[in-house]
Amino acid sequence: MSLKIRLARGGAKKKPFYSIVIADSRSPRDGKFIEKVGTYNPVLPSTDEKRVVLKAERITEWLAKGALPTDRVARMLDVAGIKKRDARSNPEKAKPGKKMQERYAAAASAEGSEG
């Protein structure tokens, strides 16, 4: 059984509120979970200390047992100083797509033939 530390959405329409939960990776996002280890309220300003509330002790225990955080939760854990997150770099993502590269090539050849 692979465990994930992930967000489970709650709250009303247009008013999101998330619980940070330990769940089996096969269970649905808002479905069955093992333990609630925190909350995240994106409506609050980023300076508010109640925006992200974590049970650090329980999270470290679950991490020791092999639970893997999702990308978003890993960012929160990094800010809280619980688990270091590696910086990600994907230089390929910044490159334009195939069609845009073709347009650049066509524009460059049209400009070269004019002058």
Backbone as XML, in Angstrom:
<?xml version="1.0"?>
<chain id="A" units="angstrom">
  <residue number="1" name="MET">
    <atom name="N" x="0.845" y="-1.178" z="0.000"/>
    <atom name="CA" x="0.000" y="0.000" z="0.000"/>
    <atom name="C" x="0.889" y="1.239" z="0.000"/>
  </residue>
  <residue number="2" name="SER">
    <atom name="N" x="0.803" y="2.037" z="-1.057"/>
    <atom name="CA" x="1.604" y="3.263" z="-1.105"/>
    <atom name="C" x="0.787" y="4.417" z="-0.551"/>
  </residue>
  <residue number="3" name="LEU">
    <atom name="N" x="1.405" y="5.131" z="0.378"/>
    <atom name="CA" x="0.725" y="6.224" z="1.047"/>
    <atom name="C" x="1.125" y="7.557" z="0.463"/>
  </residue>
  <residue number="4" name="LYS">
    <atom name="N" x="0.177" y="8.476" z="0.415"/>
    <atom name="CA" x="0.416" y="9.827" z="-0.075"/>
    <atom name="C" x="-0.021" y="10.825" z="0.987"/>
  </residue>
  <residue number="5" name="ILE">
    <atom name="N" x="0.711" y="11.923" z="1.072"/>
    <atom name="CA" x="0.270" y="13.071" z="1.855"/>
    <atom name="C" x="-0.246" y="14.055" z="0.823"/>
  </residue>
  <residue number="6" name="ARG">
    <atom name="N" x="-1.556" y="14.277" z="0.812"/>
    <atom name="CA" x="-2.139" y="15.076" z="-0.256"/>
    <atom name="C" x="-3.272" y="15.945" z="0.256"/>
  </residue>
  <residue number="7" name="LEU">
    <atom name="N" x="-3.805" y="16.773" z="-0.643"/>
    <atom name="CA" x="-4.900" y="17.668" z="-0.314"/>
    <atom name="C" x="-6.236" y="17.005" z="-0.641"/>
  </residue>
  <residue number="8" name="ALA">
    <atom name="N" x="-7.202" y="17.161" z="0.255"/>
    <atom name="CA" x="-8.573" y="16.722" z="0.018"/>
    <atom name="C" x="-9.440" y="17.975" z="0.057"/>
  </residue>
  <residue number="9" name="ARG">
    <atom name="N" x="-10.171" y="18.236" z="-1.013"/>
    <atom name="CA" x="-10.922" y="19.494" z="-1.112"/>
    <atom name="C" x="-12.219" y="19.431" z="-0.328"/>
  </residue>
  <residue number="10" name="GLY">
    <atom name="N" x="-12.498" y="20.536" z="0.318"/>
    <atom name="CA" x="-13.757" y="20.723" z="1.024"/>
    <atom name="C" x="-14.237" y="22.131" z="0.740"/>
  </residue>
  <residue number="11" name="GLY">
    <atom name="N" x="-15.167" y="22.608" z="1.527"/>
    <atom name="CA" x="-15.650" y="23.972" z="1.335"/>
    <atom name="C" x="-16.735" y="24.034" z="0.293"/>
  </residue>
  <residue number="12" name="ALA">
    <atom name="N" x="-17.256" y="25.244" z="0.112"/>
    <atom name="CA" x="-18.358" y="25.457" z="-0.817"/>
    <atom name="C" x="-17.830" y="25.825" z="-2.202"/>
  </residue>
  <residue number="13" name="LYS">
    <atom name="N" x="-18.744" y="25.952" z="-3.147"/>
    <atom name="CA" x="-18.391" y="26.367" z="-4.494"/>
    <atom name="C" x="-17.764" y="27.758" z="-4.436"/>
  </residue>
  <residue number="14" name="LYS">
    <atom name="N" x="-16.649" y="27.936" z="-5.112"/>
    <atom name="CA" x="-15.892" y="29.189" z="-5.168"/>
    <atom name="C" x="-15.266" y="29.580" z="-3.823"/>
  </residue>
  <residue number="15" name="LYS">
    <atom name="N" x="-15.342" y="28.728" z="-2.817"/>
    <atom name="CA" x="-14.735" y="28.971" z="-1.505"/>
    <atom name="C" x="-13.968" y="27.723" z="-1.096"/>
  </residue>
  <residue number="16" name="PRO">
    <atom name="N" x="-12.808" y="27.481" z="-1.707"/>
    <atom name="CA" x="-12.095" y="26.234" z="-1.433"/>
    <atom name="C" x="-11.495" y="26.194" z="-0.030"/>
  </residue>
  <residue number="17" name="PHE">
    <atom name="N" x="-11.431" y="24.994" z="0.506"/>
    <atom name="CA" x="-10.771" y="24.723" z="1.774"/>
    <atom name="C" x="-10.238" y="23.307" z="1.658"/>
  </residue>
  <residue number="18" name="TYR">
    <atom name="N" x="-8.994" y="23.107" z="2.003"/>
    <atom name="CA" x="-8.375" y="21.804" z="1.830"/>
    <atom name="C" x="-7.930" y="21.221" z="3.154"/>
  </residue>
  <residue number="19" name="SER">
    <atom name="N" x="-8.080" y="19.918" z="3.300"/>
    <atom name="CA" x="-7.505" y="19.178" z="4.413"/>
    <atom name="C" x="-6.257" y="18.479" z="3.889"/>
  </residue>
  <residue number="20" name="ILE">
    <atom name="N" x="-5.209" y="18.490" z="4.666"/>
    <atom name="CA" x="-3.997" y="17.745" z="4.306"/>
    <atom name="C" x="-4.126" y="16.393" z="4.987"/>
  </residue>
  <residue number="21" name="VAL">
    <atom name="N" x="-4.183" y="15.336" z="4.177"/>
    <atom name="CA" x="-4.490" y="14.011" z="4.702"/>
    <atom name="C" x="-3.448" y="12.988" z="4.278"/>
  </residue>
  <residue number="22" name="ILE">
    <atom name="N" x="-3.389" y="11.905" z="5.051"/>
    <atom name="CA" x="-2.619" y="10.720" z="4.691"/>
    <atom name="C" x="-3.628" y="9.752" z="4.091"/>
  </residue>
  <residue number="23" name="ALA">
    <atom name="N" x="-3.393" y="9.327" z="2.846"/>
    <atom name="CA" x="-4.357" y="8.453" z="2.177"/>
    <atom name="C" x="-3.628" y="7.428" z="1.324"/>
  </residue>
  <residue number="24" name="ASP">
    <atom name="N" x="-4.299" y="6.342" z="1.063"/>
    <atom name="CA" x="-3.807" y="5.347" z="0.111"/>
    <atom name="C" x="-3.858" y="5.998" z="-1.267"/>
  </residue>
  <residue number="25" name="SER">
    <atom name="N" x="-2.844" y="5.794" z="-2.063"/>
    <atom name="CA" x="-2.776" y="6.456" z="-3.369"/>
    <atom name="C" x="-3.909" y="6.039" z="-4.295"/>
  </residue>
  <residue number="26" name="ARG">
    <atom name="N" x="-4.544" y="4.886" z="-4.032"/>
    <atom name="CA" x="-5.621" y="4.406" z="-4.892"/>
    <atom name="C" x="-6.982" y="4.979" z="-4.516"/>
  </residue>
  <residue number="27" name="SER">
    <atom name="N" x="-7.105" y="5.592" z="-3.357"/>
    <atom name="CA" x="-8.403" y="6.131" z="-2.928"/>
    <atom name="C" x="-8.679" y="7.462" z="-3.622"/>
  </residue>
  <residue number="28" name="PRO">
    <atom name="N" x="-9.954" y="7.841" z="-3.781"/>
    <atom name="CA" x="-10.281" y="9.089" z="-4.467"/>
    <atom name="C" x="-9.811" y="10.313" z="-3.678"/>
  </residue>
  <residue number="29" name="ARG">
    <atom name="N" x="-9.713" y="11.433" z="-4.385"/>
    <atom name="CA" x="-9.185" y="12.670" z="-3.789"/>
    <atom name="C" x="-9.918" y="13.058" z="-2.512"/>
  </residue>
  <residue number="30" name="ASP">
    <atom name="N" x="-11.241" y="13.080" z="-2.566"/>
    <atom name="CA" x="-12.023" y="13.495" z="-1.406"/>
    <atom name="C" x="-12.605" y="12.309" z="-0.651"/>
  </residue>
  <residue number="31" name="GLY">
    <atom name="N" x="-12.114" y="11.122" z="-0.940"/>
    <atom name="CA" x="-12.660" y="9.910" z="-0.341"/>
    <atom name="C" x="-11.978" y="9.511" z="0.953"/>
  </residue>
  <residue number="32" name="LYS">
    <atom name="N" x="-11.874" y="8.210" z="1.126"/>
    <atom name="CA" x="-11.350" y="7.624" z="2.353"/>
    <atom name="C" x="-9.899" y="8.039" z="2.593"/>
  </residue>
  <residue number="33" name="PHE">
    <atom name="N" x="-9.603" y="8.397" z="3.840"/>
    <atom name="CA" x="-8.232" y="8.709" z="4.211"/>
    <atom name="C" x="-7.924" y="8.097" z="5.567"/>
  </residue>
  <residue number="34" name="ILE">
    <atom name="N" x="-6.637" y="8.038" z="5.902"/>
    <atom name="CA" x="-6.204" y="7.403" z="7.135"/>
    <atom name="C" x="-6.187" y="8.402" z="8.293"/>
  </residue>
  <residue number="35" name="GLU">
    <atom name="N" x="-5.588" y="9.574" z="8.042"/>
    <atom name="CA" x="-5.472" y="10.561" z="9.108"/>
    <atom name="C" x="-5.408" y="11.968" z="8.518"/>
  </residue>
  <residue number="36" name="LYS">
    <atom name="N" x="-6.012" y="12.913" z="9.219"/>
    <atom name="CA" x="-5.940" y="14.318" z="8.832"/>
    <atom name="C" x="-4.777" y="14.949" z="9.605"/>
  </residue>
  <residue number="37" name="VAL">
    <atom name="N" x="-3.800" y="15.509" z="8.851"/>
    <atom name="CA" x="-2.600" y="16.050" z="9.485"/>
    <atom name="C" x="-2.435" y="17.551" z="9.298"/>
  </residue>
  <residue number="38" name="GLY">
    <atom name="N" x="-3.450" y="18.224" z="8.754"/>
    <atom name="CA" x="-3.352" y="19.666" z="8.606"/>
    <atom name="C" x="-4.459" y="20.220" z="7.743"/>
  </residue>
  <residue number="39" name="THR">
    <atom name="N" x="-4.423" y="21.550" z="7.584"/>
    <atom name="CA" x="-5.404" y="22.236" z="6.757"/>
    <atom name="C" x="-4.704" y="23.297" z="5.917"/>
  </residue>
  <residue number="40" name="TYR">
    <atom name="N" x="-5.360" y="23.670" z="4.803"/>
    <atom name="CA" x="-4.864" y="24.721" z="3.919"/>
    <atom name="C" x="-6.058" y="25.524" z="3.453"/>
  </residue>
  <residue number="41" name="ASN">
    <atom name="N" x="-6.014" y="26.841" z="3.699"/>
    <atom name="CA" x="-7.101" y="27.727" z="3.304"/>
    <atom name="C" x="-6.555" y="28.767" z="2.329"/>
  </residue>
  <residue number="42" name="PRO">
    <atom name="N" x="-6.677" y="28.547" z="1.004"/>
    <atom name="CA" x="-6.113" y="29.464" z="0.022"/>
    <atom name="C" x="-6.815" y="30.818" z="-0.049"/>
  </residue>
  <residue number="43" name="VAL">
    <atom name="N" x="-7.965" y="30.951" z="0.598"/>
    <atom name="CA" x="-8.701" y="32.215" z="0.576"/>
    <atom name="C" x="-7.990" y="33.261" z="1.443"/>
  </residue>
  <residue number="44" name="LEU">
    <atom name="N" x="-7.333" y="32.814" z="2.503"/>
    <atom name="CA" x="-6.630" y="33.730" z="3.403"/>
    <atom name="C" x="-5.390" y="34.296" z="2.725"/>
  </residue>
  <residue number="45" name="PRO">
    <atom name="N" x="-4.952" y="35.494" z="3.128"/>
    <atom name="CA" x="-3.727" y="36.059" z="2.539"/>
    <atom name="C" x="-2.505" y="35.227" z="2.926"/>
  </residue>
  <residue number="46" name="SER">
    <atom name="N" x="-1.468" y="35.281" z="2.108"/>
    <atom name="CA" x="-0.296" y="34.437" z="2.326"/>
    <atom name="C" x="0.460" y="34.785" z="3.605"/>
  </residue>
  <residue number="47" name="THR">
    <atom name="N" x="0.221" y="35.970" z="4.166"/>
    <atom name="CA" x="0.904" y="36.353" z="5.399"/>
    <atom name="C" x="0.209" y="35.803" z="6.644"/>
  </residue>
  <residue number="48" name="ASP">
    <atom name="N" x="-1.017" y="35.316" z="6.520"/>
    <atom name="CA" x="-1.779" y="34.801" z="7.659"/>
    <atom name="C" x="-1.218" y="33.452" z="8.104"/>
  </residue>
  <residue number="49" name="GLU">
    <atom name="N" x="-0.999" y="33.297" z="9.429"/>
    <atom name="CA" x="-0.432" y="32.036" z="9.923"/>
    <atom name="C" x="-1.446" y="30.902" z="9.910"/>
  </residue>
  <residue number="50" name="LYS">
    <atom name="N" x="-2.745" y="31.202" z="9.769"/>
    <atom name="CA" x="-3.764" y="30.154" z="9.709"/>
    <atom name="C" x="-3.999" y="29.643" z="8.290"/>
  </residue>
  <residue number="51" name="ARG">
    <atom name="N" x="-3.276" y="30.168" z="7.320"/>
    <atom name="CA" x="-3.430" y="29.716" z="5.927"/>
    <atom name="C" x="-3.034" y="28.244" z="5.798"/>
  </residue>
  <residue number="52" name="VAL">
    <atom name="N" x="-1.894" y="27.882" z="6.361"/>
    <atom name="CA" x="-1.443" y="26.482" z="6.378"/>
    <atom name="C" x="-1.200" y="26.096" z="7.828"/>
  </residue>
  <residue number="53" name="VAL">
    <atom name="N" x="-1.940" y="25.094" z="8.303"/>
    <atom name="CA" x="-1.779" y="24.579" z="9.655"/>
    <atom name="C" x="-1.362" y="23.121" z="9.526"/>
  </residue>
  <residue number="54" name="LEU">
    <atom name="N" x="-0.210" y="22.763" z="10.114"/>
    <atom name="CA" x="0.328" y="21.412" z="9.985"/>
    <atom name="C" x="0.587" y="20.796" z="11.351"/>
  </residue>
  <residue number="55" name="LYS">
    <atom name="N" x="0.358" y="19.484" z="11.458"/>
    <atom name="CA" x="0.764" y="18.722" z="12.635"/>
    <atom name="C" x="2.131" y="18.138" z="12.297"/>
  </residue>
  <residue number="56" name="ALA">
    <atom name="N" x="3.172" y="18.904" z="12.571"/>
    <atom name="CA" x="4.527" y="18.554" z="12.137"/>
    <atom name="C" x="4.989" y="17.201" z="12.679"/>
  </residue>
  <residue number="57" name="GLU">
    <atom name="N" x="4.667" y="16.932" z="13.919"/>
    <atom name="CA" x="5.110" y="15.683" z="14.544"/>
    <atom name="C" x="4.526" y="14.465" z="13.823"/>
  </residue>
  <residue number="58" name="ARG">
    <atom name="N" x="3.224" y="14.522" z="13.528"/>
    <atom name="CA" x="2.562" y="13.402" z="12.843"/>
    <atom name="C" x="3.073" y="13.267" z="11.403"/>
  </residue>
  <residue number="59" name="ILE">
    <atom name="N" x="3.315" y="14.388" z="10.748"/>
    <atom name="CA" x="3.797" y="14.335" z="9.364"/>
    <atom name="C" x="5.173" y="13.685" z="9.310"/>
  </residue>
  <residue number="60" name="THR">
    <atom name="N" x="6.065" y="14.049" z="10.225"/>
    <atom name="CA" x="7.404" y="13.434" z="10.222"/>
    <atom name="C" x="7.318" y="11.936" z="10.483"/>
  </residue>
  <residue number="61" name="GLU">
    <atom name="N" x="6.374" y="11.509" z="11.337"/>
    <atom name="CA" x="6.190" y="10.067" z="11.574"/>
    <atom name="C" x="5.748" y="9.353" z="10.301"/>
  </residue>
  <residue number="62" name="TRP">
    <atom name="N" x="4.798" y="9.960" z="9.586"/>
    <atom name="CA" x="4.315" y="9.334" z="8.351"/>
    <atom name="C" x="5.385" y="9.335" z="7.266"/>
  </residue>
  <residue number="63" name="LEU">
    <atom name="N" x="6.189" y="10.392" z="7.210"/>
    <atom name="CA" x="7.284" y="10.420" z="6.235"/>
    <atom name="C" x="8.287" y="9.303" z="6.534"/>
  </residue>
  <residue number="64" name="ALA">
    <atom name="N" x="8.528" y="9.046" z="7.822"/>
    <atom name="CA" x="9.433" y="7.962" z="8.217"/>
    <atom name="C" x="8.868" y="6.599" z="7.822"/>
  </residue>
  <residue number="65" name="LYS">
    <atom name="N" x="7.540" y="6.484" z="7.802"/>
    <atom name="CA" x="6.894" y="5.226" z="7.414"/>
    <atom name="C" x="6.836" y="5.042" z="5.905"/>
  </residue>
  <residue number="66" name="GLY">
    <atom name="N" x="7.219" y="6.078" z="5.146"/>
    <atom name="CA" x="7.276" y="5.940" z="3.699"/>
    <atom name="C" x="6.219" y="6.692" z="2.927"/>
  </residue>
  <residue number="67" name="ALA">
    <atom name="N" x="5.446" y="7.543" z="3.569"/>
    <atom name="CA" x="4.435" y="8.330" z="2.850"/>
    <atom name="C" x="5.125" y="9.383" z="1.993"/>
  </residue>
  <residue number="68" name="LEU">
    <atom name="N" x="4.640" y="9.563" z="0.769"/>
    <atom name="CA" x="5.211" y="10.531" z="-0.163"/>
    <atom name="C" x="4.285" y="11.722" z="-0.324"/>
  </residue>
  <residue number="69" name="PRO">
    <atom name="N" x="4.785" y="12.946" z="-0.151"/>
    <atom name="CA" x="3.926" y="14.109" z="-0.364"/>
    <atom name="C" x="3.758" y="14.419" z="-1.842"/>
  </residue>
  <residue number="70" name="THR">
    <atom name="N" x="2.612" y="14.990" z="-2.201"/>
    <atom name="CA" x="2.406" y="15.468" z="-3.563"/>
    <atom name="C" x="3.226" y="16.747" z="-3.738"/>
  </residue>
  <residue number="71" name="ASP">
    <atom name="N" x="3.324" y="17.248" z="-4.957"/>
    <atom name="CA" x="4.137" y="18.435" z="-5.223"/>
    <atom name="C" x="3.688" y="19.635" z="-4.393"/>
  </residue>
  <residue number="72" name="ARG">
    <atom name="N" x="2.398" y="19.891" z="-4.355"/>
    <atom name="CA" x="1.879" y="21.057" z="-3.630"/>
    <atom name="C" x="2.134" y="20.917" z="-2.129"/>
  </residue>
  <residue number="73" name="VAL">
    <atom name="N" x="1.910" y="19.735" z="-1.585"/>
    <atom name="CA" x="2.140" y="19.522" z="-0.155"/>
    <atom name="C" x="3.639" y="19.587" z="0.144"/>
  </residue>
  <residue number="74" name="ALA">
    <atom name="N" x="4.475" y="19.107" z="-0.777"/>
    <atom name="CA" x="5.922" y="19.173" z="-0.573"/>
    <atom name="C" x="6.384" y="20.624" z="-0.471"/>
  </residue>
  <residue number="75" name="ARG">
    <atom name="N" x="5.765" y="21.528" z="-1.233"/>
    <atom name="CA" x="6.095" y="22.953" z="-1.128"/>
    <atom name="C" x="5.755" y="23.478" z="0.265"/>
  </residue>
  <residue number="76" name="MET">
    <atom name="N" x="4.590" y="23.086" z="0.768"/>
    <atom name="CA" x="4.173" y="23.534" z="2.094"/>
    <atom name="C" x="5.105" y="23.006" z="3.174"/>
  </residue>
  <residue number="77" name="LEU">
    <atom name="N" x="5.509" y="21.741" z="3.048"/>
    <atom name="CA" x="6.415" y="21.142" z="4.023"/>
    <atom name="C" x="7.784" y="21.806" z="3.974"/>
  </residue>
  <residue number="78" name="ASP">
    <atom name="N" x="8.214" y="22.220" z="2.791"/>
    <atom name="CA" x="9.496" y="22.907" z="2.648"/>
    <atom name="C" x="9.456" y="24.265" z="3.338"/>
  </residue>
  <residue number="79" name="VAL">
    <atom name="N" x="8.367" y="25.001" z="3.153"/>
    <atom name="CA" x="8.223" y="26.310" z="3.795"/>
    <atom name="C" x="8.189" y="26.158" z="5.314"/>
  </residue>
  <residue number="80" name="ALA">
    <atom name="N" x="7.527" y="25.099" z="5.796"/>
    <atom name="CA" x="7.434" y="24.855" z="7.235"/>
    <atom name="C" x="8.733" y="24.300" z="7.805"/>
  </residue>
  <residue number="81" name="GLY">
    <atom name="N" x="9.657" y="23.860" z="6.947"/>
    <atom name="CA" x="10.932" y="23.327" z="7.398"/>
    <atom name="C" x="10.868" y="21.870" z="7.825"/>
  </residue>
  <residue number="82" name="ILE">
    <atom name="N" x="9.832" y="21.149" z="7.398"/>
    <atom name="CA" x="9.678" y="19.747" z="7.780"/>
    <atom name="C" x="10.459" y="18.834" z="6.846"/>
  </residue>
  <residue number="83" name="LYS">
    <atom name="N" x="10.353" y="19.086" z="5.544"/>
    <atom name="CA" x="11.038" y="18.253" z="4.554"/>
    <atom name="C" x="11.579" y="19.143" z="3.450"/>
  </residue>
  <residue number="84" name="LYS">
    <atom name="N" x="12.849" y="18.988" z="3.127"/>
    <atom name="CA" x="13.493" y="19.776" z="2.080"/>
    <atom name="C" x="12.997" y="19.311" z="0.720"/>
  </residue>
  <residue number="85" name="ARG">
    <atom name="N" x="12.669" y="20.270" z="-0.131"/>
    <atom name="CA" x="12.201" y="19.968" z="-1.488"/>
    <atom name="C" x="13.278" y="20.374" z="-2.478"/>
  </residue>
  <residue number="86" name="ASP">
    <atom name="N" x="13.612" y="19.483" z="-3.385"/>
    <atom name="CA" x="14.612" y="19.794" z="-4.401"/>
    <atom name="C" x="14.055" y="20.792" z="-5.399"/>
  </residue>
  <residue number="87" name="ALA">
    <atom name="N" x="14.890" y="21.731" z="-5.808"/>
    <atom name="CA" x="14.482" y="22.699" z="-6.820"/>
    <atom name="C" x="14.320" y="21.976" z="-8.149"/>
  </residue>
  <residue number="88" name="ARG">
    <atom name="N" x="13.305" y="22.361" z="-8.896"/>
    <atom name="CA" x="13.050" y="21.722" z="-10.179"/>
    <atom name="C" x="13.449" y="22.666" z="-11.294"/>
  </residue>
  <residue number="89" name="SER">
    <atom name="N" x="14.010" y="22.084" z="-12.338"/>
    <atom name="CA" x="14.397" y="22.882" z="-13.488"/>
    <atom name="C" x="14.112" y="22.083" z="-14.746"/>
  </residue>
  <residue number="90" name="ASN">
    <atom name="N" x="13.298" y="22.647" z="-15.615"/>
    <atom name="CA" x="12.981" y="22.006" z="-16.886"/>
    <atom name="C" x="13.131" y="23.043" z="-17.990"/>
  </residue>
  <residue number="91" name="PRO">
    <atom name="N" x="14.359" y="23.189" z="-18.526"/>
    <atom name="CA" x="14.560" y="24.206" z="-19.562"/>
    <atom name="C" x="13.787" y="23.916" z="-20.847"/>
  </residue>
  <residue number="92" name="GLU">
    <atom name="N" x="13.400" y="22.666" z="-21.075"/>
    <atom name="CA" x="12.640" y="22.317" z="-22.278"/>
    <atom name="C" x="11.240" y="22.930" z="-22.242"/>
  </residue>
  <residue number="93" name="LYS">
    <atom name="N" x="10.702" y="23.138" z="-21.048"/>
    <atom name="CA" x="9.344" y="23.649" z="-20.924"/>
    <atom name="C" x="9.225" y="25.084" z="-21.441"/>
  </residue>
  <residue number="94" name="ALA">
    <atom name="N" x="10.301" y="25.851" z="-21.359"/>
    <atom name="CA" x="10.266" y="27.246" z="-21.782"/>
    <atom name="C" x="10.351" y="27.404" z="-23.300"/>
  </residue>
  <residue number="95" name="LYS">
    <atom name="N" x="10.750" y="26.361" z="-23.992"/>
    <atom name="CA" x="10.872" y="26.440" z="-25.450"/>
    <atom name="C" x="9.490" y="26.457" z="-26.098"/>
  </residue>
  <residue number="96" name="PRO">
    <atom name="N" x="9.346" y="27.190" z="-27.213"/>
    <atom name="CA" x="8.051" y="27.202" z="-27.898"/>
    <atom name="C" x="7.744" y="25.838" z="-28.519"/>
  </residue>
  <residue number="97" name="GLY">
    <atom name="N" x="6.460" y="25.617" z="-28.774"/>
    <atom name="CA" x="6.014" y="24.356" z="-29.344"/>
    <atom name="C" x="6.393" y="24.216" z="-30.819"/>
  </residue>
  <residue number="98" name="LYS">
    <atom name="N" x="6.033" y="23.077" z="-31.409"/>
    <atom name="CA" x="6.401" y="22.746" z="-32.780"/>
    <atom name="C" x="5.835" y="23.756" z="-33.786"/>
  </residue>
  <residue number="99" name="LYS">
    <atom name="N" x="4.565" y="24.098" z="-33.654"/>
    <atom name="CA" x="3.940" y="25.030" z="-34.599"/>
    <atom name="C" x="4.553" y="26.418" z="-34.498"/>
  </residue>
  <residue number="100" name="MET">
    <atom name="N" x="4.855" y="26.860" z="-33.263"/>
    <atom name="CA" x="5.438" y="28.194" z="-33.094"/>
    <atom name="C" x="6.845" y="28.228" z="-33.681"/>
  </residue>
  <residue number="101" name="GLN">
    <atom name="N" x="7.603" y="27.145" z="-33.545"/>
    <atom name="CA" x="8.937" y="27.085" z="-34.140"/>
    <atom name="C" x="8.844" y="27.163" z="-35.658"/>
  </residue>
  <residue number="102" name="GLU">
    <atom name="N" x="7.825" y="26.504" z="-36.236"/>
    <atom name="CA" x="7.616" y="26.572" z="-37.683"/>
    <atom name="C" x="7.277" y="28.003" z="-38.112"/>
  </residue>
  <residue number="103" name="ARG">
    <atom name="N" x="6.481" y="28.696" z="-37.318"/>
    <atom name="CA" x="6.133" y="30.082" z="-37.637"/>
    <atom name="C" x="7.363" y="30.981" z="-37.577"/>
  </residue>
  <residue number="104" name="TYR">
    <atom name="N" x="8.216" y="30.762" z="-36.566"/>
    <atom name="CA" x="9.457" y="31.534" z="-36.468"/>
    <atom name="C" x="10.338" y="31.290" z="-37.688"/>
  </residue>
  <residue number="105" name="ALA">
    <atom name="N" x="10.433" y="30.024" z="-38.096"/>
    <atom name="CA" x="11.256" y="29.682" z="-39.253"/>
    <atom name="C" x="10.694" y="30.318" z="-40.524"/>
  </residue>
  <residue number="106" name="ALA">
    <atom name="N" x="9.360" y="30.284" z="-40.681"/>
    <atom name="CA" x="8.731" y="30.882" z="-41.858"/>
    <atom name="C" x="8.941" y="32.397" z="-41.866"/>
  </residue>
  <residue number="107" name="ALA">
    <atom name="N" x="8.835" y="33.022" z="-40.718"/>
    <atom name="CA" x="9.031" y="34.483" z="-40.620"/>
    <atom name="C" x="10.483" y="34.834" z="-40.926"/>
  </residue>
  <residue number="108" name="ALA">
    <atom name="N" x="11.411" y="34.038" z="-40.445"/>
    <atom name="CA" x="12.832" y="34.303" z="-40.675"/>
    <atom name="C" x="13.176" y="34.125" z="-42.160"/>
  </residue>
  <residue number="109" name="SER">
    <atom name="N" x="12.609" y="33.102" z="-42.799"/>
    <atom name="CA" x="12.896" y="32.888" z="-44.220"/>
    <atom name="C" x="12.238" y="33.982" z="-45.061"/>
  </residue>
  <residue number="110" name="ALA">
    <atom name="N" x="11.056" y="34.455" z="-44.671"/>
    <atom name="CA" x="10.385" y="35.533" z="-45.402"/>
    <atom name="C" x="11.174" y="36.832" z="-45.249"/>
  </residue>
  <residue number="111" name="GLU">
    <atom name="N" x="11.702" y="37.054" z="-44.072"/>
    <atom name="CA" x="12.497" y="38.257" z="-43.840"/>
    <atom name="C" x="13.834" y="38.194" z="-44.582"/>
  </residue>
  <residue number="112" name="GLY">
    <atom name="N" x="14.388" y="36.989" z="-44.644"/>
    <atom name="CA" x="15.659" y="36.808" z="-45.365"/>
    <atom name="C" x="15.504" y="36.973" z="-46.867"/>
  </residue>
  <residue number="113" name="SER">
    <atom name="N" x="14.352" y="36.568" z="-47.443"/>
    <atom name="CA" x="14.138" y="36.676" z="-48.878"/>
    <atom name="C" x="13.828" y="38.112" z="-49.311"/>
  </residue>
  <residue number="114" name="GLU">
    <atom name="N" x="13.272" y="38.914" z="-48.374"/>
    <atom name="CA" x="12.956" y="40.315" z="-48.688"/>
    <atom name="C" x="14.212" y="41.147" z="-48.814"/>
  </residue>
  <residue number="115" name="GLY">
    <atom name="N" x="15.143" y="40.956" z="-47.874"/>
    <atom name="CA" x="16.294" y="41.841" z="-47.794"/>
    <atom name="C" x="17.433" y="41.373" z="-48.535"/>
  </residue>
</chain>
